[in-house]
Amino acid sequence: MEIWIATGNKGKLDEFRLGLKPLSDVQIFSQSDLKSFSPMPENGETFVANARIKAKSLKAMKPNVWIIADDSGLEVQGLNNLPGIHSARYAGPHARDSENVAKLLKMMQIRNVSPRSAQFKCVLVIYNPEGVEFIFEGELRGSIALKPAGLMGFGYDSIFIPDGETKTLAELGPGYKIQKSHRAVALTAFLEHLKNQG
């Protein structure tokens, strides 16, 4: 089974590799393995729309294999669910994770956001080798810490504390994320689907 992941984000790719480990006899590639690939602009207005854009542009290059595309983001309830689909570009088109985190904490301080409830959302758009589309979703609820903590993870992991925990995702690490994260929930649904297909 050959699966191509429509991402240039190394952190996401590592999580996909871990999450897809239960599959036997699988080869995993990403768009970075192509000699030339120009991703389409992510100009959709929803996670589903953006994931579909990524999936379709990779499917055009690799038509006869499984394609998985993910669009995910952080929604802070006190900021009207921002940054949402703009999570990766919250502080600008080429913003680093640290810049996005800094802007989010500053916006929450300016608006005196309380409570600090938030959720990570993930939507997977998946095409099988025949081109049939499947959609799987996952969510992880939690709250935003007052300051970053932890060195594991990427994106907003250093300021997100899952419900029931006292540490951030960046402190809890990949072992926690592979079981509980929004991406893990969506991937588990995909694996269940494959299992039920026999």
Phi, psi and omega in degrees: 000127181249124180238131177248131181259125181275075176207150172250007183269113184298322179299315178296316182299318178300319179294321177297317180300317178294315184292333182266003180304326180300340179284130178271150175055053179240139174248128183246129178232167174226173180301338178293342180278353177275144180296320176220130179207125177243105181296146177288153177298135178274082184250019176288164182256002178221165175300319181298313182299317181291321177296322180294320177301313180296315183297316183293322182291328177281326179298326179297329180273328184231075190289336190252027181228172172288136176237132175237126175235141182237136164235130184214165180186175182255131176244120177259118188299321181286354175247031181056040178067018169281156002282344173054233183292348179264012187308315184286342185238022188301319182263010180137165187301327182240032185294143173280161179307316183297326179288320177297317179297315181299317180295318181298313180298322179293316180298321180292326178290315181300318184268003177051052185291124176202132357292170186261035183295144181203168172213144169271137176237145178224134172237127174257127169252123187235133174247133175276174183302334180275355178092009177284135183265139174231146179234130177230141183234153177215155182216146173227118182267151180182210179214165182263126179291163179285334178208158181296147175208139177098152184244355180267148179099192184203179180062233183262014183303329185286350180236006182256120178253112180297149175307136179087356180244163177245354181247159178282165176301326180290339174271323183289327171086178186296329179299322178288313185298323184292342178261324194242345188292164176304321180290322179296320180298315180294318179295321178299320178297321177295316180296322176298319179299314179298319181297319181290337177285344178077000000 
